[in-house]
Amino acid sequence: MPKPYPAEFRRKALDLVESGRSVRDVAAAPGIAESCLHRWRSRDLLDRGLKAPSPGAMESAALANQRIQELENEIKILRKSAAAVEEVVPQTELAAEGVPVKQVCLSLSVPKTVSPA
C-alpha cells in the first residue's frame, strides 16, 4: 500500500485545483495520480458539505451501523447467557467432562477459579 500524503500536502494540492488549475496540471508536478487527486477532491467536498454522498454510500453506512448494533446486542445476550450458565453449570462440572477450564473461562468471560483436572 502506498504511503499516504500528509494532510498539508493534500490541502495545498486541493487549493491549487480550487484556484482554477486543472487536476492534470496539479497532479503532474509532484507525480500524484490524477485519480488520487479526484478522490481527495471528492472527499473534501463531502467533508465540507458541498456535495451530497451517493445513495449507495449512505445505504452502505446505514447497513454497517445496523450490523454493528446487532452485534452489540448479541454480545449483551451472550454475556447474560454466560452468567446464567455459570450459575447452573459450575466450571468444575465442565472440567470433569473434559472441557478445558481455560476455554470455559474465556467462553464465559469469568476468572479462572478451578485448576485443570
N, CA, C and O atoms as a MOPAC input file, in Angstrom:
PM7 MOZYME 1SCF
protein

 N      0.84200 1    -1.17600 1     0.00000 1
 C      0.00000 1     0.00000 1     0.00000 1
 C      0.88700 1     1.23800 1     0.00000 1
 O      1.83300 1     1.32300 1     0.78300 1
 N      0.58700 1     2.20500 1    -0.87600 1
 C      1.43100 1     3.39300 1    -0.94100 1
 C      1.33700 1     4.22700 1     0.33700 1
 O      0.32300 1     4.23300 1     1.03600 1
 N      2.42900 1     4.92500 1     0.61000 1
 C      2.47300 1     5.78500 1     1.79000 1
 C      1.52900 1     6.96900 1     1.57600 1
 O      1.56400 1     7.60400 1     0.52300 1
 N      0.68100 1     7.27000 1     2.57300 1
 C     -0.25600 1     8.38000 1     2.39500 1
 C      0.46200 1     9.73000 1     2.40100 1
 O      1.48200 1     9.91000 1     3.06500 1
 N     -0.09500 1    10.65800 1     1.65200 1
 C      0.46300 1    12.00800 1     1.62000 1
 C      0.02600 1    12.75300 1     2.87600 1
 O     -1.06700 1    12.51200 1     3.38800 1
 N      0.86300 1    13.65300 1     3.37700 1
 C      0.48500 1    14.43600 1     4.56200 1
 C     -0.73700 1    15.31000 1     4.25800 1
 O     -0.96100 1    15.70300 1     3.11300 1
 N     -1.50600 1    15.60200 1     5.27700 1
 C     -2.72500 1    16.40200 1     5.11900 1
 C     -2.41600 1    17.78000 1     4.53300 1
 O     -3.17200 1    18.28400 1     3.70300 1
 N     -1.32700 1    18.38100 1     4.95500 1
 C     -0.96400 1    19.71200 1     4.44900 1
 C     -0.67700 1    19.66100 1     2.94800 1
 O     -1.06700 1    20.56700 1     2.21200 1
 N     -0.00700 1    18.62100 1     2.50000 1
 C      0.28500 1    18.44200 1     1.07400 1
 C     -1.01400 1    18.29600 1     0.27600 1
 O     -1.17500 1    18.91000 1    -0.77900 1
 N     -1.94100 1    17.47500 1     0.79100 1
 C     -3.23600 1    17.28400 1     0.11100 1
 C     -4.00200 1    18.59900 1     0.03600 1
 O     -4.58700 1    18.93400 1    -0.99300 1
 N     -3.99000 1    19.35100 1     1.15800 1
 C     -4.71100 1    20.62300 1     1.19500 1
 C     -4.15600 1    21.58800 1     0.15000 1
 O     -4.92200 1    22.25500 1    -0.54400 1
 N     -2.81700 1    21.66900 1     0.03300 1
 C     -2.19900 1    22.56600 1    -0.95400 1
 C     -2.58400 1    22.16400 1    -2.37500 1
 O     -2.87400 1    23.01800 1    -3.21300 1
 N     -2.58600 1    20.86400 1    -2.63700 1
 C     -2.96700 1    20.37900 1    -3.96800 1
 C     -4.42500 1    20.72800 1    -4.26000 1
 O     -4.74900 1    21.15800 1    -5.36800 1
 N     -5.30200 1    20.54700 1    -3.27800 1
 C     -6.71700 1    20.87300 1    -3.46600 1
 C     -6.92400 1    22.37100 1    -3.65100 1
 O     -7.76900 1    22.79400 1    -4.43900 1
 N     -6.15300 1    23.16800 1    -2.92500 1
 C     -6.24700 1    24.63100 1    -3.09300 1
 C     -5.85500 1    25.04600 1    -4.50700 1
 O     -6.46400 1    25.94600 1    -5.08600 1
 N     -4.83700 1    24.38800 1    -5.06100 1
 C     -4.42200 1    24.69000 1    -6.43800 1
 C     -5.54100 1    24.36300 1    -7.43000 1
 O     -5.77500 1    25.11600 1    -8.37600 1
 N     -6.22200 1    23.25100 1    -7.21600 1
 C     -7.33300 1    22.87600 1    -8.09400 1
 C     -8.46800 1    23.88900 1    -7.95700 1
 O     -9.07700 1    24.29100 1    -8.94900 1
 N     -8.74300 1    24.29700 1    -6.71800 1
 C     -9.81200 1    25.27100 1    -6.49300 1
 C     -9.48600 1    26.63700 1    -7.07900 1
 O    -10.38700 1    27.40100 1    -7.42400 1
 N     -8.20200 1    26.94200 1    -7.19000 1
 C     -7.81300 1    28.24300 1    -7.74800 1
 C     -7.97800 1    28.29200 1    -9.26600 1
 O     -7.81500 1    29.34800 1    -9.87700 1
 N     -8.30100 1    27.14900 1    -9.87100 1
 C     -8.55900 1    27.14700 1   -11.31100 1
 C     -7.61300 1    26.27300 1   -12.12600 1
 O     -7.82800 1    26.07600 1   -13.32200 1
 N     -6.59300 1    25.76100 1   -11.50300 1
 C     -5.67600 1    24.89000 1   -12.25500 1
 C     -6.34700 1    23.54400 1   -12.48000 1
 O     -7.18200 1    23.11200 1   -11.68500 1
 N     -5.97900 1    22.89500 1   -13.55800 1
 C     -6.59200 1    21.60300 1   -13.86900 1
 C     -6.01300 1    20.51600 1   -12.96600 1
 O     -4.89000 1    20.61600 1   -12.47300 1
 N     -6.81600 1    19.48500 1   -12.77200 1
 C     -6.37800 1    18.34000 1   -11.97300 1
 C     -5.13600 1    17.73300 1   -12.60700 1
 O     -4.21100 1    17.33000 1   -11.90300 1
 N     -5.11100 1    17.66700 1   -13.91100 1
 C     -3.95900 1    17.09000 1   -14.61700 1
 C     -2.68600 1    17.86400 1   -14.31200 1
 O     -1.65000 1    17.26200 1   -14.03400 1
 N     -2.75000 1    19.20800 1   -14.36000 1
 C     -1.55900 1    20.02800 1   -14.09300 1
 C     -1.08700 1    19.88700 1   -12.64600 1
 O      0.10700 1    19.74100 1   -12.38300 1
 N     -2.02700 1    19.93300 1   -11.72600 1
 C     -1.66400 1    19.85300 1   -10.30900 1
 C     -1.08700 1    18.47600 1    -9.98500 1
 O     -0.13700 1    18.36900 1    -9.21000 1
 N     -1.64500 1    17.44200 1   -10.56300 1
 C     -1.18200 1    16.08800 1   -10.28300 1
 C      0.17600 1    15.80400 1   -10.92000 1
 O      0.96500 1    15.03500 1   -10.37200 1
 N      0.45500 1    16.41000 1   -12.06000 1
 C      1.67500 1    16.10000 1   -12.80900 1
 C      2.94700 1    16.54900 1   -12.08900 1
 O      3.93000 1    15.80800 1   -12.05900 1
 N      2.94200 1    17.73000 1   -11.52000 1
 C      4.16700 1    18.28200 1   -10.92800 1
 C      4.75600 1    17.38900 1    -9.83600 1
 O      5.92400 1    17.01400 1    -9.94000 1
 N      3.99800 1    17.03200 1    -8.78900 1
 C      4.57900 1    16.17300 1    -7.75200 1
 C      4.45700 1    14.68100 1    -8.04700 1
 O      4.92500 1    13.85200 1    -7.26700 1
 N      3.83000 1    14.33800 1    -9.16800 1
 C      3.70400 1    12.92800 1    -9.53100 1
 C      2.55100 1    12.20900 1    -8.84200 1
 O      2.63000 1    11.00800 1    -8.58200 1
 N      1.48500 1    12.93700 1    -8.54700 1
 C      0.29500 1    12.33500 1    -7.94000 1
 C     -0.55100 1    11.75800 1    -9.06500 1
 O     -0.65100 1    12.36200 1   -10.13300 1
 N     -1.15400 1    10.61400 1    -8.84500 1
 C     -2.08300 1    10.06300 1    -9.82500 1
 C     -3.31800 1    10.96000 1    -9.87600 1
 O     -3.81300 1    11.40100 1    -8.83900 1
 N     -3.80800 1    11.22500 1   -11.07900 1
 C     -4.98400 1    12.07400 1   -11.22800 1
 C     -6.17400 1    11.49200 1   -10.46300 1
 O     -6.94200 1    12.22600 1    -9.84100 1
 N     -6.31800 1    10.17300 1   -10.51800 1
 C     -7.44200 1     9.53800 1    -9.82100 1
 C     -7.35800 1     9.79400 1    -8.31300 1
 O     -8.37900 1     9.94500 1    -7.64200 1
 N     -6.14200 1     9.84100 1    -7.79800 1
 C     -5.93800 1    10.11000 1    -6.37400 1
 C     -6.40800 1    11.52300 1    -6.04100 1
 O     -7.10600 1    11.73100 1    -5.04900 1
 N     -6.03100 1    12.47400 1    -6.85300 1
 C     -6.42400 1    13.85900 1    -6.63600 1
 C     -7.94300 1    14.01700 1    -6.76300 1
 O     -8.54900 1    14.79200 1    -6.02200 1
 N     -8.55400 1    13.29200 1    -7.69000 1
 C    -10.01100 1    13.32500 1    -7.81800 1
 C    -10.67000 1    12.77700 1    -6.54800 1
 O    -11.67300 1    13.32300 1    -6.09000 1
 N    -10.11600 1    11.70500 1    -5.97700 1
 C    -10.66700 1    11.15000 1    -4.73000 1
 C    -10.54200 1    12.14900 1    -3.58100 1
 O    -11.47000 1    12.32500 1    -2.79200 1
 N     -9.37100 1    12.80400 1    -3.49700 1
 C     -9.17700 1    13.80700 1    -2.45000 1
 C    -10.20900 1    14.92400 1    -2.59100 1
 O    -10.79700 1    15.37800 1    -1.61000 1
 N    -10.41300 1    15.35200 1    -3.83200 1
 C    -11.34800 1    16.45000 1    -4.10100 1
 C    -12.77400 1    16.03400 1    -3.72700 1
 O    -13.49900 1    16.79700 1    -3.08800 1
 N    -13.16200 1    14.85100 1    -4.11700 1
 C    -14.49700 1    14.35300 1    -3.80500 1
 C    -14.69700 1    14.24300 1    -2.29000 1
 O    -15.73300 1    14.64600 1    -1.76100 1
 N    -13.69800 1    13.69800 1    -1.60500 1
 C    -13.76800 1    13.54600 1    -0.14400 1
 C    -13.85200 1    14.91800 1     0.52700 1
 O    -14.60600 1    15.09800 1     1.48300 1
 N    -13.07800 1    15.88700 1     0.02600 1
 C    -13.07800 1    17.23600 1     0.58400 1
 C    -14.44700 1    17.89000 1     0.42300 1
 O    -14.95000 1    18.52100 1     1.35300 1
 N    -15.05100 1    17.74000 1    -0.75600 1
 C    -16.37700 1    18.31100 1    -0.99500 1
 C    -17.41600 1    17.67800 1    -0.06800 1
 O    -18.29600 1    18.37000 1     0.44400 1
 N    -17.31500 1    16.37300 1     0.14600 1
 C    -18.21900 1    15.68600 1     1.07400 1
 C    -18.02600 1    16.20700 1     2.50400 1
 O    -18.99600 1    16.49500 1     3.20600 1
 N    -16.76300 1    16.32200 1     2.92200 1
 C    -16.45500 1    16.76000 1     4.27800 1
 C    -16.95100 1    18.17300 1     4.55300 1
 O    -17.37500 1    18.48100 1     5.66700 1
 N    -16.89800 1    19.03800 1     3.52800 1
 C    -17.33400 1    20.42200 1     3.69300 1
 C    -18.82700 1    20.59300 1     3.43500 1
 O    -19.34600 1    21.70500 1     3.53700 1
 N    -19.52100 1    19.51200 1     3.10400 1
 C    -20.95400 1    19.57700 1     2.88000 1
 C    -21.34500 1    20.20000 1     1.55800 1
 O    -22.49600 1    20.60000 1     1.38000 1
 N    -20.40700 1    20.29100 1     0.62400 1
 C    -20.68600 1    20.88800 1    -0.67900 1
 C    -21.15400 1    19.86000 1    -1.69600 1
 O    -21.55300 1    20.20600 1    -2.80800 1
 N    -21.10200 1    18.60300 1    -1.30600 1
 C    -21.53000 1    17.51300 1    -2.18600 1
 C    -22.25800 1    16.49300 1    -1.32500 1
 O    -21.80500 1    16.14900 1    -0.23300 1
 N    -23.38400 1    16.01400 1    -1.82300 1
 C    -24.14500 1    15.00700 1    -1.09200 1
 C    -23.52900 1    13.63000 1    -1.33000 1
 O    -23.09000 1    13.33600 1    -2.44200 1
 N    -23.49100 1    12.79000 1    -0.30500 1
 C    -22.96900 1    11.44100 1    -0.51500 1
 C    -23.87000 1    10.66700 1    -1.47000 1
 O    -25.07300 1    10.91800 1    -1.55600 1
 N    -23.27500 1     9.74000 1    -2.17000 1
 C    -24.04700 1     8.92800 1    -3.10800 1
 C    -25.02400 1     8.05600 1    -2.33000 1
 O    -24.74700 1     7.67500 1    -1.19300 1
 N    -26.17700 1     7.73400 1    -2.94200 1
 C    -27.15800 1     6.89300 1    -2.24900 1
 C    -26.56600 1     5.54900 1    -1.81800 1
 O    -26.90300 1     5.03900 1    -0.75000 1
 N    -25.69800 1     4.98100 1    -2.63100 1
 C    -25.07500 1     3.70700 1    -2.28400 1
 C    -24.20700 1     3.81100 1    -1.04700 1
 O    -24.19200 1     2.90100 1    -0.21700 1
 N    -23.48200 1     4.91700 1    -0.91600 1
 C    -22.62000 1     5.11100 1     0.25000 1
 C    -23.44900 1     5.29100 1     1.51300 1
 O    -23.10200 1     4.77200 1     2.57400 1
 N    -24.55900 1     6.03600 1     1.39000 1
 C    -25.42200 1     6.23900 1     2.55100 1
 C    -26.06400 1     4.92500 1     2.97200 1
 O    -26.16200 1     4.63000 1     4.16300 1
 N    -26.50100 1     4.14000 1     1.99500 1
 C    -27.12100 1     2.85000 1     2.28500 1
 C    -26.10800 1     1.90900 1     2.92900 1
 O    -26.42900 1     1.19400 1     3.87800 1
 N    -24.89500 1     1.91500 1     2.40900 1
 C    -23.84700 1     1.05600 1     2.94100 1
 C    -23.53300 1     1.42400 1     4.39200 1
 O    -23.37700 1     0.54200 1     5.23700 1
 N    -23.44100 1     2.71700 1     4.67900 1
 C    -23.16100 1     3.16500 1     6.04600 1
 C    -24.30700 1     2.78500 1     6.97600 1
 O    -24.07700 1     2.37800 1     8.11500 1
 N    -25.54000 1     2.91800 1     6.49300 1
 C    -26.69300 1     2.56200 1     7.31300 1
 C    -26.69200 1     1.06700 1     7.62000 1
 O    -26.98400 1     0.66200 1     8.74500 1
 N    -26.36400 1     0.25000 1     6.62500 1
 C    -26.30500 1    -1.19400 1     6.84100 1
 C    -25.18700 1    -1.55900 1     7.81700 1
 O    -25.35100 1    -2.43900 1     8.66200 1
 N    -24.05700 1    -0.87800 1     7.69200 1
 C    -22.93900 1    -1.14400 1     8.59700 1
 C    -23.32800 1    -0.78900 1    10.03100 1
 O    -23.03800 1    -1.54300 1    10.96000 1
 N    -23.98600 1     0.35900 1    10.21100 1
 C    -24.41600 1     0.76400 1    11.55100 1
 C    -25.43800 1    -0.21200 1    12.11900 1
 O    -25.41400 1    -0.52000 1    13.31000 1
 N    -26.33300 1    -0.69600 1    11.26600 1
 C    -27.33400 1    -1.66600 1    11.70600 1
 C    -26.65100 1    -2.95900 1    12.14700 1
 O    -27.01300 1    -3.53700 1    13.17200 1
 N    -25.67100 1    -3.40800 1    11.38100 1
 C    -24.95700 1    -4.64200 1    11.71500 1
 C    -24.17400 1    -4.49100 1    13.01300 1
 O    -24.12600 1    -5.41900 1    13.82000 1
 N    -23.56200 1    -3.33400 1    13.21800 1
 C    -22.82900 1    -3.07200 1    14.45700 1
 C    -23.77600 1    -3.16000 1    15.64600 1
 O    -23.44400 1    -3.75800 1    16.66900 1
 N    -24.95900 1    -2.56000 1    15.50700 1
 C    -25.95200 1    -2.60700 1    16.59100 1
 C    -26.36900 1    -4.04000 1    16.87700 1
 O    -26.48800 1    -4.42900 1    18.03900 1
 N    -26.59600 1    -4.84100 1    15.81800 1
 C    -26.97200 1    -6.24100 1    16.00400 1
 C    -25.88400 1    -7.00600 1    16.74700 1
 O    -26.18000 1    -7.78900 1    17.64900 1
 N    -24.62200 1    -6.78200 1    16.37100 1
 C    -23.51400 1    -7.47600 1    17.02700 1
 C    -23.37200 1    -7.05200 1    18.49200 1
 O    -23.08700 1    -7.88100 1    19.35600 1
 N    -23.57000 1    -5.76800 1    18.76700 1
 C    -23.50600 1    -5.30500 1    20.15100 1
 C    -24.61700 1    -5.95900 1    20.98000 1
 O    -24.40000 1    -6.32900 1    22.13300 1
 N    -25.79700 1    -6.09700 1    20.38800 1
 C    -26.89300 1    -6.76800 1    21.09400 1
 C    -26.56400 1    -8.23400 1    21.34200 1
 O    -26.85600 1    -8.75900 1    22.41600 1
 N    -25.96000 1    -8.90100 1    20.36100 1
 C    -25.57000 1   -10.30300 1    20.53900 1
 C    -24.57400 1   -10.45300 1    21.68300 1
 O    -24.65200 1   -11.40400 1    22.46100 1
 N    -23.64800 1    -9.52000 1    21.78000 1
 C    -22.66300 1    -9.56400 1    22.86300 1
 C    -23.36200 1    -9.44800 1    24.21500 1
 O    -23.04800 1   -10.18400 1    25.15100 1
 N    -24.31800 1    -8.51400 1    24.30900 1
 C    -25.06600 1    -8.36100 1    25.56200 1
 C    -25.79800 1    -9.65900 1    25.91500 1
 O    -25.78200 1   -10.09800 1    27.06400 1
 N    -26.43300 1   -10.26000 1    24.91900 1
 C    -27.16300 1   -11.50900 1    25.13500 1
 C    -26.22300 1   -12.61000 1    25.58700 1
 O    -26.52800 1   -13.33600 1    26.53300 1
 N    -25.08200 1   -12.74500 1    24.92200 1
 C    -24.12400 1   -13.79200 1    25.27600 1
 C    -23.55400 1   -13.59200 1    26.67400 1
 O    -23.33300 1   -14.56300 1    27.39700 1
 N    -23.31500 1   -12.34900 1    27.05800 1
 C    -22.80700 1   -12.09500 1    28.41800 1
 C    -23.83300 1   -12.50700 1    29.46900 1
 O    -23.49200 1   -13.13400 1    30.47100 1
 N    -25.08200 1   -12.15000 1    29.23100 1
 C    -26.14400 1   -12.53900 1    30.17300 1
 C    -26.29200 1   -14.06200 1    30.19800 1
 O    -26.46100 1   -14.65500 1    31.26300 1
 N    -26.22700 1   -14.69100 1    29.01900 1
 C    -26.33700 1   -16.15000 1    28.93700 1
 C    -25.18100 1   -16.81200 1    29.66800 1
 O    -25.37900 1   -17.79400 1    30.38400 1
 N    -23.98400 1   -16.28600 1    29.49500 1
 C    -22.81800 1   -16.85400 1    30.16600 1
 C    -22.96600 1   -16.77000 1    31.67500 1
 O    -22.60500 1   -17.70600 1    32.38800 1
 N    -23.49400 1   -15.65500 1    32.16800 1
 C    -23.70200 1   -15.51100 1    33.60700 1
 C    -24.72700 1   -16.52500 1    34.10600 1
 O    -24.56300 1   -17.10700 1    35.17800 1
 N    -25.78500 1   -16.73200 1    33.32100 1
 C    -26.81600 1   -17.70200 1    33.71900 1
 C    -26.26300 1   -19.12000 1    33.71300 1
 O    -26.54900 1   -19.90000 1    34.62200 1
 N    -25.47800 1   -19.46000 1    32.70300 1
 C    -24.88900 1   -20.80000 1    32.61900 1
 C    -23.91800 1   -21.01300 1    33.77400 1
 O    -23.87000 1   -22.10500 1    34.34100 1
 N    -23.15500 1   -20.00600 1    34.12800 1
 C    -22.19000 1   -20.11800 1    35.21900 1
 C    -22.89800 1   -20.43300 1    36.53800 1
 O    -22.36100 1   -21.15300 1    37.38000 1
 N    -24.10500 1   -19.88900 1    36.71000 1
 C    -24.85900 1   -20.16900 1    37.93600 1
 C    -25.36000 1   -21.61800 1    37.96400 1
 O    -25.43800 1   -22.22300 1    39.03300 1
 N    -25.69800 1   -22.17500 1    36.79900 1
 C    -26.30500 1   -23.50900 1    36.71700 1
 C    -25.25000 1   -24.60000 1    36.57400 1
 O    -25.34900 1   -25.64600 1    37.21600 1
 N    -24.24500 1   -24.36700 1    35.74100 1
 C    -23.22700 1   -25.38300 1    35.46200 1
 C    -21.87100 1   -24.84800 1    35.93100 1
 O    -21.24200 1   -24.06000 1    35.22400 1
 N    -21.42600 1   -25.26000 1    37.09100 1
 C    -20.13600 1   -24.76700 1    37.59000 1
 C    -18.96900 1   -25.23100 1    36.70700 1
 O    -19.05800 1   -26.23500 1    36.00000 1
 N    -17.89300 1   -24.47700 1    36.77200 1
 C    -16.69900 1   -24.79400 1    35.98400 1
 C    -16.19400 1   -26.20200 1    36.29200 1
 O    -15.68900 1   -26.89300 1    35.40700 1
 N    -16.33100 1   -26.62300 1    37.54900 1
 C    -15.82300 1   -27.94600 1    37.93100 1
 C    -16.53700 1   -29.05700 1    37.17200 1
 O    -15.92400 1   -30.05900 1    36.80500 1
 N    -17.82900 1   -28.87800 1    36.93700 1
 C    -18.59500 1   -29.89100 1    36.21200 1
 C    -18.12000 1   -29.97500 1    34.75800 1
 O    -17.96300 1   -31.06900 1    34.21500 1
 N    -17.89700 1   -28.83700 1    34.14300 1
 C    -17.40200 1   -28.83800 1    32.76100 1
 C    -15.99900 1   -29.43500 1    32.69600 1
 O    -15.66800 1   -30.16300 1    31.76100 1
 N    -15.17600 1   -29.11900 1    33.69800 1
 C    -13.82000 1   -29.65500 1    33.73600 1
 C    -13.86100 1   -31.17600 1    33.87300 1
 O    -13.04500 1   -31.87500 1    33.27300 1
 N    -14.80700 1   -31.69000 1    34.65900 1
 C    -14.94600 1   -33.13400 1    34.83200 1
 C    -15.34700 1   -33.82100 1    33.52700 1
 O    -15.07000 1   -35.00400 1    33.33200 1
 N    -16.00200 1   -33.07000 1    32.63000 1
 C    -16.40800 1   -33.62100 1    31.33300 1
 C    -15.29800 1   -33.47600 1    30.28500 1
 O    -15.49900 1   -33.80000 1    29.11500 1
 N    -14.14400 1   -32.99400 1    30.70500 1
 C    -13.01400 1   -32.89500 1    29.79500 1
 C    -12.91000 1   -31.57400 1    29.04900 1
 O    -12.06400 1   -31.42600 1    28.16700 1
 N    -13.75400 1   -30.62000 1    29.39000 1
 C    -13.67100 1   -29.29900 1    28.76000 1
 C    -12.59200 1   -28.51400 1    29.49900 1
 O    -12.67500 1   -28.36100 1    30.71800 1
 N    -11.57900 1   -28.01100 1    28.78600 1
 C    -10.50700 1   -27.26900 1    29.45700 1
 C    -11.04600 1   -26.04900 1    30.20500 1
 O    -11.83200 1   -25.27400 1    29.65900 1
 N    -10.62100 1   -25.88700 1    31.44500 1
 C    -11.09100 1   -24.78800 1    32.28500 1
 C    -10.76900 1   -23.44400 1    31.64100 1
 O    -11.57800 1   -22.51800 1    31.69200 1
 N     -9.59300 1   -23.33800 1    31.03800 1
 C     -9.21200 1   -22.07600 1    30.39400 1
 C    -10.22100 1   -21.70600 1    29.30900 1
 O    -10.61700 1   -20.54600 1    29.19300 1
 N    -10.63600 1   -22.69400 1    28.51600 1
 C    -11.60600 1   -22.43300 1    27.45500 1
 C    -12.96300 1   -22.05200 1    28.03600 1
 O    -13.64700 1   -21.17100 1    27.51400 1
 N    -13.34400 1   -22.72300 1    29.12100 1
 C    -14.61100 1   -22.39600 1    29.79100 1
 C    -14.57200 1   -20.94500 1    30.25800 1
 O    -15.51100 1   -20.18500 1    30.02700 1
 N    -13.48500 1   -20.57000 1    30.91400 1
 C    -13.36400 1   -19.21000 1    31.44300 1
 C    -13.39900 1   -18.16800 1    30.32800 1
 O    -14.06200 1   -17.13800 1    30.45100 1
 N    -12.68000 1   -18.44400 1    29.24100 1
 C    -12.68800 1   -17.49800 1    28.12000 1
 C    -14.07100 1   -17.40200 1    27.49800 1
 O    -14.52500 1   -16.30600 1    27.17200 1
 N    -14.74300 1   -18.52600 1    27.33100 1
 C    -16.06900 1   -18.53100 1    26.71800 1
 C    -17.10100 1   -17.83000 1    27.57600 1
 O    -17.97900 1   -17.13600 1    27.06400 1
 N    -16.99500 1   -18.01200 1    28.88600 1
 C    -17.96400 1   -17.41900 1    29.80000 1
 C    -17.52900 1   -16.06200 1    30.32700 1
 O    -18.27200 1   -15.40800 1    31.06000 1
 N    -16.33000 1   -15.63800 1    29.95700 1
 C    -15.78200 1   -14.35900 1    30.43200 1
 C    -15.77400 1   -14.28000 1    31.95500 1
 O    -16.18200 1   -13.28000 1    32.54600 1
 N    -15.29900 1   -15.36100 1    32.57500 1
 C    -15.19600 1   -15.39200 1    34.03300 1
 C    -13.75600 1   -15.70200 1    34.39900 1
 O    -13.03000 1   -16.30300 1    33.60700 1
 N    -13.32900 1   -15.29400 1    35.60600 1
 C    -11.97200 1   -15.60300 1    36.02400 1
 C    -11.79100 1   -17.08600 1    36.29600 1
 O    -12.72700 1   -17.77500 1    36.70100 1
 N    -10.57700 1   -17.56900 1    36.07000 1
 C    -10.27100 1   -18.97400 1    36.30000 1
 C    -10.16000 1   -19.20900 1    37.79400 1
 O     -9.31900 1   -18.61300 1    38.46700 1
 N    -11.02900 1   -20.09700 1    38.31600 1
 C    -11.02400 1   -20.36000 1    39.76900 1
 C    -10.73500 1   -21.81900 1    40.08400 1
 O    -10.54100 1   -22.18100 1    41.24400 1
 N    -10.70800 1   -22.65900 1    39.05100 1
 C    -10.50600 1   -24.09600 1    39.26900 1
 C     -9.28900 1   -24.52100 1    38.46400 1
 O     -9.13500 1   -24.13000 1    37.30700 1
 N     -8.41800 1   -25.32500 1    39.07900 1
 C     -7.27900 1   -25.83100 1    38.31200 1
 C     -7.73400 1   -26.97600 1    37.43400 1
 O     -8.69900 1   -27.66200 1    37.77100 1
 N     -7.05400 1   -27.20300 1    36.30100 1
 C     -7.44900 1   -28.28000 1    35.39300 1
 C     -7.43000 1   -29.63500 1    36.07700 1
 O     -6.59400 1   -29.89000 1    36.94400 1
 N     -8.35800 1   -30.50600 1    35.68300 1
 C     -8.47700 1   -31.83400 1    36.28500 1
 C     -7.34700 1   -32.72900 1    35.86200 1
 O     -7.28900 1   -33.88700 1    36.27600 1

